[in-house]
């Protein structure tokens, strides 16, 4: 299957440094944002989820930026990172200093950045309203799924006809549950020992960040088999 990231970046694409690919991708997006009439038009032409799925309900499953930010701030405690042109260009220019290649976090993130370029990292949401999961939970899937069930923030997007289970099977997300049970009690937590509803979006702890990366790497490995 075509790697849309590689197509989008063209000659800038780096076969060996996939974190850098994401940085160039975000930088390119910031530079072109004023060329479109509105954000929807921009997304369809530039957002990787829309490039793969050609649908404004498309969404990224694993947010590389959210994890990259935590990795940089863990390794460099005084460093502040925002998803703006200034921060992105700064990371590109100071890549080796901020992200030393001998650090296990960086090595595991590099693996994840590679997998996250592919179709397996993108899904269709029942409603675009769920895209706020990026702000609420840094796109982490376990707390996202938790909020899909009765009483949760995203339960309003499901009906008796279009259930969470139907969406999960449609989008090939079954591996995020245990024992073929599609309810809150069977959601796999991001990190063993924590509740599925727990988000780690603000953590700076190395072991927890590594846990998030490992969860994401494993999930994308399994889901990739559907798109071979």
Secondary structure as UniProt FT lines:
FT   HELIX           4..9
FT   HELIX           10..12
FT   HELIX           18..32
FT   HELIX           33..35
FT   HELIX           39..46
FT   HELIX           48..53
FT   TURN            56..57
FT   STRAND          58..60
FT   HELIX           64..75
FT   TURN            77..78
FT   HELIX           85..93
FT   HELIX           95..98
FT   TURN            101..102
FT   HELIX           104..116
FT   HELIX           119..121
FT   STRAND          122..124
FT   HELIX           128..132
FT   HELIX           133..137
FT   TURN            138..139
FT   HELIX           141..146
FT   TURN            147..148
FT   TURN            150..151
FT   TURN            153..154
FT   HELIX           155..157
FT   HELIX           164..170
FT   TURN            171..172
FT   HELIX           174..176
FT   TURN            179..180
FT   HELIX           184..186
FT   TURN            192..193
FT   TURN            196..197
FT   TURN            201..202
FT   HELIX           206..224
FT   HELIX           225..227
//
